[in-house]
Amino acid sequence: MFKWKPDHLAAAPLMEKAAECYRAASDLQSAKQLFVEASESHEACNAFAGSALALVKGTLCFEIRNTIQILDFCFITFDTL
């Protein structure tokens, strides 16, 4: 009867807000995952600047001394997009 389609326009900011809450609570793994999902939602709406900004926020969830992990996250994330 009805075809359901995900509402990426409403979901992306909510995912980013949830990721910020996880980051404030020091649950960095969940925050990184939500930033990636927010980036994918932004991309589905053709909001590429928002997508890139969400990925940048995801990289901020790493500690500075873990440069190798940051680069791995960036390469893996950009390969999947």
Residue pairs with C-beta under 8 A, 6 or more apart in sequence:
6 44
8 41
8 42
8 44
8 45
9 45
11 38
11 41
12 38
12 41
12 42
12 45
12 47
12 50
12 54
13 38
15 34
15 35
15 37
15 38
15 41
16 34
16 35
16 38
16 54
16 57
18 34
19 30
19 31
19 32
19 34
19 35
19 38
19 54
19 57
19 58
20 31
20 57
22 28
22 30
22 31
22 34
23 31
23 60
23 61
28 61
28 62
31 58
31 61
32 58
32 61
32 62
32 73
35 54
35 55
35 57
35 58
35 61
36 54
36 55
36 58
36 77
38 54
39 50
39 51
39 52
39 54
39 55
39 58
39 77
39 81
40 51
40 81
42 48
42 50
42 51
42 54
43 51
43 81
51 81
55 74
55 77
55 78
58 73
58 77
59 70
59 73
59 74
62 69
62 70
62 73
